Amino acid sequence: MPGVYLSFPFCGQKCTYCNFGSGVFPQSLSEEYLAALKHEIAAFGWNWTPDTLFLGGGTPSLMEPDVIEDLLDAVPGKPWREATLEAAPGSFDAAKVQAWIRGGVNRVSLGAQSFVTAELRRTGRRHTAQTVEADCALLRDRGITNFNLDLIAGLPGQTPASFQESLDEIARLDPPHVSVYMLEVDEDSRLGLEILNHGSRYGAGDVPGDDAIVEMYETAVDRLAALGMHRYEISNFAKPGFESEHNLKYWRLEPYAGFGADAHSLDGGVRWRNVESPSEYVKRWREGRSPAEDRTEACFAEEKFFVGLRLSEGVRATDTERDFYREPIARFIEQGLLEDGGGVLRLTRRGVLLSNEVFEEFVNP
């Protein structure tokens, strides 16, 4: 069954490392945005019923309880098999959690990022390790035992030793799912742009080197495995049965519909995305225009490897595909980046670290 993604790109503050189209916007824009979002959902040709839902952002946990219930009521299929809501630590209380549950939410993703206060402050995050601990306890107390904690490897001032402190907290809190992202450096975030310009703002001069970041990530792989969380996707680790069912749809090229600013969709063989800016999204709603743009034909032959190799389950290649990609497959196996067993191609542990080089070969063989 297809899934649904809802975008709420509004935040209490803009984190220095964030390269999404989210940010701090006027309350008046938020109110109009929600009206436009509900209109887009209502106007959608629902010839299928979703079984997963993901409400991301931004910071959806900032929404008032009645607002979030009203929004979720607009989407058919409740109760969904899995319904995830992204939350910032310290941005919700028991009343909000109860509203989420009434709305159909049964999974929460908490953006912890780090458990070291000095690292959090340099990124603009306001919470502490104690905040995350209290949030986890609240979720469990209200019956949401399926939750994720995000970590970032490569924050300014972070060291392998301080990253171990965050992993120690993960071990103590015992979540069923953890996401570990290596810091992305690009011009879409303030920190990334500062690094590219060789500046010093936002702690750019204190970002760990590539070798240190890789060490942190590899340490996380081993530590999380010892805690019973297997790596099922490059950045995602879960105890058995707690993998993100919605996100698996992306990596398995299953259909999904996205609503809101910068939301992406895949329907059959066509991809499209909505305009990135929340104000442009609202403007199009006012003018009676579709928010969708950039419709393209999906190239499943390439995408099968590009996204499928992210998964530990790998890609089952056909004889035709093996013949077409014979040279890069053989080369990557020789280099120890790919393994081939039982008709399935998978990234090796070393291949995961060099995955972008592998993916490029399948996109442009």
C-alpha positions as CSV (number, residue, x, y, z in Angstrom):
1,M,0.0,0.0,0.0
2,P,1.2,3.6,-0.6
3,G,2.2,6.0,2.1
4,V,1.6,9.7,2.8
5,Y,4.1,12.4,3.8
6,L,2.9,15.6,5.3
7,S,5.3,18.6,5.4
8,F,5.2,21.1,8.3
9,P,8.3,23.3,7.6
10,F,7.9,25.6,10.7
11,C,10.5,25.6,13.5
12,G,11.2,27.4,16.7
13,Q,14.7,28.1,15.6
14,K,16.9,27.3,12.6
15,C,19.7,24.9,13.4
16,T,23.0,25.7,11.8
17,Y,23.5,22.3,10.2
18,C,19.9,22.1,8.7
19,N,19.8,22.0,4.9
20,F,16.0,21.6,4.6
21,G,13.6,24.2,3.4
22,S,12.3,24.7,7.0
23,G,12.7,27.7,9.2
24,V,11.2,30.3,11.5
25,F,8.2,32.0,9.8
26,P,5.4,34.3,11.0
27,Q,2.4,32.7,12.8
28,S,0.1,34.2,10.2
29,L,1.9,32.2,7.5
30,S,1.6,29.0,9.6
31,E,-2.2,29.4,9.8
32,E,-2.6,30.0,6.1
33,Y,-0.2,27.2,5.4
34,L,-2.3,24.7,7.3
35,A,-5.4,25.8,5.4
36,A,-3.5,25.3,2.1
37,L,-2.2,21.9,3.2
38,K,-5.7,20.6,4.2
39,H,-7.0,21.9,0.8
40,E,-4.3,20.0,-1.1
41,I,-5.1,16.8,0.9
42,A,-8.9,17.2,0.2
43,A,-8.3,17.8,-3.5
44,F,-6.2,14.7,-4.0
45,G,-7.8,11.9,-6.0
46,W,-7.8,9.2,-3.3
47,N,-8.2,6.1,-5.3
48,W,-6.2,4.2,-2.7
49,T,-5.9,4.2,1.1
50,P,-2.5,4.8,2.7
51,D,-1.2,2.4,5.3
52,T,1.7,4.6,6.5
53,L,1.9,8.3,7.3
54,F,4.9,10.5,8.2
55,L,4.4,14.0,9.5
56,G,7.8,15.7,9.1
57,G,9.3,19.2,9.1
58,G,10.3,21.4,10.4
59,T,8.9,20.7,13.9
60,P,5.4,19.3,13.7
61,S,5.4,18.9,17.5
62,L,5.0,22.7,17.8
63,M,1.4,22.4,16.5
64,E,-1.4,22.8,19.1
65,P,-3.2,19.5,20.0
66,D,-6.5,20.4,18.2
67,V,-4.7,21.6,15.1
68,I,-2.7,18.4,14.7
69,E,-5.8,16.2,15.2
70,D,-7.7,18.2,12.6
71,L,-4.9,17.9,10.1
72,L,-4.5,14.1,10.6
73,D,-8.3,13.6,10.3
74,A,-8.0,15.0,6.8
75,V,-6.0,11.9,5.7
76,P,-7.9,8.6,5.0
77,G,-6.9,5.3,6.4
78,K,-6.8,5.8,10.1
79,P,-5.7,3.9,12.0
80,W,-2.6,3.6,9.9
81,R,-0.3,0.6,10.3
82,E,2.4,3.2,11.1
83,A,2.1,6.9,11.6
84,T,5.2,8.8,12.6
85,L,5.5,12.4,13.9
86,E,8.8,14.3,14.0
87,A,9.4,16.1,17.3
88,A,12.0,18.4,18.9
89,P,13.0,17.5,22.4
90,G,11.1,19.7,24.9
91,S,8.5,20.8,22.5
92,F,5.6,18.7,23.8
93,D,3.7,17.6,26.9
94,A,1.3,14.9,27.9
95,A,-1.7,16.8,26.4
96,K,0.0,16.9,23.0
97,V,1.0,13.3,23.1
98,Q,-2.6,12.3,23.9
99,A,-3.8,14.4,20.9
100,W,-1.2,12.7,18.7
101,I,-2.5,9.3,19.8
102,R,-6.1,10.3,19.1
103,G,-5.0,11.5,15.7
104,G,-3.5,8.1,14.9
105,V,0.2,8.7,15.7
106,N,1.9,5.5,16.9
107,R,5.6,6.4,16.3
108,V,7.7,9.5,17.2
109,S,11.1,10.5,15.8
110,L,13.0,12.7,18.3
111,G,15.7,15.0,17.0
112,A,18.2,14.5,19.8
113,Q,21.3,15.0,17.5
114,S,23.7,14.9,20.5
115,F,23.6,14.4,24.3
116,V,26.5,16.7,24.9
117,T,25.3,20.2,25.9
118,A,28.2,22.1,24.4
119,E,27.7,20.5,21.1
120,L,24.0,21.2,21.1
121,R,24.4,24.9,21.9
122,R,26.8,25.4,19.0
123,T,24.1,24.2,16.6
124,G,21.3,26.3,18.0
125,R,19.5,23.4,19.8
126,R,18.1,24.3,23.2
127,H,17.4,21.0,24.8
128,T,19.6,18.9,27.1
129,A,20.2,15.2,27.6
130,Q,17.7,15.4,30.5
131,T,15.1,16.8,28.2
132,V,15.4,13.8,25.9
133,E,15.3,11.4,28.8
134,A,12.1,13.0,30.1
135,D,10.5,12.9,26.6
136,C,11.3,9.2,26.2
137,A,9.7,8.5,29.6
138,L,6.6,10.5,28.7
139,L,6.2,8.7,25.3
140,R,6.5,5.3,27.0
141,D,4.2,6.3,29.8
142,R,1.5,7.3,27.2
143,G,1.9,4.1,25.2
144,I,4.2,5.2,22.4
145,T,7.0,2.6,22.7
146,N,8.0,2.8,19.0
147,F,10.2,5.9,18.8
148,N,13.5,6.9,17.1
149,L,16.4,9.0,18.3
150,D,18.5,11.0,15.8
151,L,22.3,11.4,16.2
152,I,24.7,13.4,14.0
153,A,28.4,12.5,13.7
154,G,30.5,15.5,12.8
155,L,29.1,18.4,14.8
156,P,31.4,21.3,15.7
157,G,33.7,20.4,18.6
158,Q,32.6,16.8,18.6
159,T,35.2,14.1,19.2
160,P,35.1,10.3,19.1
161,A,35.2,10.5,22.9
162,S,32.2,12.9,23.2
163,F,30.3,10.9,20.6
164,Q,30.8,7.9,22.9
165,E,29.0,9.9,25.6
166,S,26.0,10.2,23.3
167,L,26.1,6.5,22.5
168,D,26.2,5.8,26.3
169,E,23.0,7.8,26.6
170,I,21.4,5.8,23.8
171,A,22.3,2.6,25.6
172,R,20.8,3.9,28.8
173,L,17.5,5.1,27.1
174,D,17.2,1.9,25.1
175,P,15.2,3.2,22.1
176,P,14.0,0.6,19.5
177,H,15.3,2.7,16.6
178,V,18.3,5.1,16.1
179,S,19.3,7.2,13.1
180,V,23.0,8.2,12.7
181,Y,23.7,10.8,10.1
182,M,27.2,12.0,9.1
183,L,27.3,15.8,8.9
184,E,26.4,16.9,5.4
185,V,28.4,19.8,4.1
186,D,26.6,21.8,1.4
187,E,25.6,25.4,0.7
188,D,22.0,24.8,1.8
189,S,22.9,25.1,5.5
190,R,24.6,28.0,7.3
191,L,27.2,25.7,8.7
192,G,27.9,23.9,5.4
193,L,28.2,27.2,3.5
194,E,30.6,28.5,6.2
195,I,32.8,25.4,5.9
196,L,32.8,25.7,2.1
197,N,33.9,29.3,2.4
198,H,36.6,28.4,4.9
199,G,34.9,30.6,7.5
200,S,34.8,30.3,11.3
201,R,31.2,31.1,12.2
202,Y,28.9,28.5,13.7
203,G,31.9,26.5,14.8
204,A,32.9,25.7,11.2
205,G,36.6,25.6,12.1
206,D,35.9,23.0,14.8
207,V,34.1,20.5,12.6
208,P,35.9,17.1,12.9
209,G,37.9,15.8,10.0
210,D,36.6,13.1,7.7
211,D,38.6,10.3,9.4
212,A,37.1,11.3,12.8
213,I,33.6,11.4,11.5
214,V,34.0,7.9,9.9
215,E,35.4,6.6,13.2
216,M,32.3,7.9,15.0
217,Y,30.0,6.4,12.5
218,E,31.8,3.0,12.6
219,T,31.7,3.1,16.4
220,A,28.0,3.6,16.3
221,V,27.5,0.7,13.9
222,D,29.3,-1.6,16.4
223,R,27.8,-0.2,19.5
224,L,24.2,-0.3,18.2
225,A,24.7,-3.8,17.0
226,A,25.7,-4.8,20.5
227,L,22.5,-3.2,21.7
228,G,20.4,-5.4,19.3
229,M,19.9,-2.8,16.6
230,H,20.9,-3.9,13.2
231,R,21.7,-1.5,10.4
232,Y,19.0,-2.0,7.9
233,E,19.8,1.2,5.9
234,I,23.0,3.2,5.7
235,S,21.8,5.7,8.4
236,N,19.2,3.7,10.2
237,F,19.4,1.1,12.9
238,A,16.5,-0.8,14.6
239,K,15.6,-3.7,16.8
240,P,13.8,-6.4,14.8
241,G,10.3,-5.3,13.9
242,F,11.0,-1.6,14.5
243,E,12.3,-0.6,11.1
244,S,10.5,2.5,9.7
245,E,7.8,1.0,7.4
246,H,7.2,4.4,5.8
247,N,10.8,5.2,5.0
248,L,11.3,1.7,3.6
249,K,8.8,2.6,0.9
250,Y,11.2,5.3,-0.4
251,W,14.1,2.8,-0.6
252,R,12.0,0.1,-2.1
253,L,10.5,2.5,-4.7
254,E,7.0,1.9,-3.5
255,P,4.4,4.7,-4.2
256,Y,3.8,7.6,-1.8
257,A,2.1,11.0,-2.0
258,G,3.6,14.1,-0.4
259,F,1.6,17.1,0.7
260,G,2.9,20.5,1.7
261,A,6.0,22.6,0.8
262,D,8.9,20.7,-0.7
263,A,7.0,17.4,-0.4
264,H,7.9,14.7,-3.0
265,S,5.7,12.1,-4.6
266,L,6.0,8.9,-6.6
267,D,3.0,7.5,-8.4
268,G,3.6,4.7,-10.7
269,G,6.3,5.9,-13.0
270,V,6.1,9.6,-12.3
271,R,7.8,11.7,-9.7
272,W,7.0,15.3,-8.7
273,R,7.6,17.7,-5.9
274,N,5.9,20.7,-4.5
275,V,7.4,24.2,-4.4
276,E,10.0,24.5,-1.6
277,S,9.0,27.9,-0.1
278,P,6.0,27.9,2.4
279,S,5.1,31.4,1.2
280,E,5.1,30.3,-2.4
281,Y,3.0,27.2,-1.5
282,V,0.4,29.4,0.2
283,K,0.5,31.9,-2.7
284,R,-0.3,29.1,-5.2
285,W,-3.2,28.0,-3.0
286,R,-4.6,31.5,-2.9
287,E,-4.4,31.7,-6.7
288,G,-6.0,28.3,-7.2
289,R,-2.8,26.8,-8.7
290,S,-1.3,23.5,-8.1
291,P,1.8,23.5,-5.8
292,A,3.4,20.7,-7.8
293,E,6.3,21.2,-10.2
294,D,9.2,19.3,-11.7
295,R,7.2,16.3,-13.0
296,T,9.6,13.7,-14.4
297,E,9.5,10.1,-15.4
298,A,11.0,7.8,-12.8
299,C,13.9,5.8,-14.1
300,F,13.5,2.6,-12.0
301,A,16.4,0.9,-13.7
302,E,18.8,3.4,-12.2
303,E,16.9,4.1,-9.1
304,K,16.7,0.5,-8.1
305,F,20.4,0.4,-7.4
306,F,20.7,4.0,-6.3
307,V,18.2,3.6,-3.4
308,G,18.1,-0.2,-3.1
309,L,21.8,-0.5,-2.3
310,R,21.2,1.8,0.7
311,L,19.4,-1.2,2.3
312,S,21.2,-4.0,4.0
313,E,18.9,-6.4,2.3
314,G,20.5,-5.3,-1.0
315,V,19.3,-5.5,-4.6
316,R,18.2,-8.6,-6.4
317,A,19.5,-7.9,-9.9
318,T,18.1,-9.5,-13.0
319,D,20.3,-11.2,-15.6
320,T,19.7,-8.2,-17.9
321,E,20.8,-5.8,-15.2
322,R,23.8,-7.8,-14.4
323,D,24.8,-7.8,-18.0
324,F,24.3,-4.1,-18.4
325,Y,26.2,-3.2,-15.2
326,R,28.8,-6.0,-15.6
327,E,31.8,-3.8,-15.5
328,P,31.0,-1.7,-12.3
329,I,29.7,-4.7,-10.5
330,A,32.9,-6.7,-11.2
331,R,35.1,-3.7,-10.3
332,F,33.3,-3.0,-7.0
333,I,33.4,-6.7,-6.0
334,E,37.2,-6.7,-6.8
335,Q,37.6,-3.5,-4.7
336,G,35.7,-5.0,-1.8
337,L,32.9,-2.5,-2.0
338,L,30.2,-4.9,-3.2
339,E,29.4,-8.5,-2.3
340,D,27.3,-10.9,-4.4
341,G,25.6,-13.7,-2.7
342,G,22.4,-15.7,-3.5
343,G,21.7,-13.5,-6.5
344,V,21.7,-10.3,-4.3
345,L,24.2,-7.4,-4.4
346,R,25.0,-5.7,-1.2
347,L,27.4,-3.0,0.0
348,T,30.2,-4.3,2.1
349,R,31.0,-2.5,5.4
350,R,33.7,-0.6,3.5
351,G,31.3,-0.1,0.6
352,V,28.9,1.8,2.9
353,L,31.6,4.3,3.7
354,L,32.2,4.9,-0.1
355,S,28.5,4.4,-1.1
356,N,28.3,7.7,-3.1
357,E,31.1,6.5,-5.4
358,V,29.2,3.2,-5.9
359,F,25.9,4.9,-6.6
360,E,27.3,7.3,-9.2
361,E,28.4,4.3,-11.3
362,F,24.8,3.0,-11.5
363,V,23.3,6.3,-12.3
364,N,25.9,7.0,-15.0
365,P,27.3,3.6,-16.1
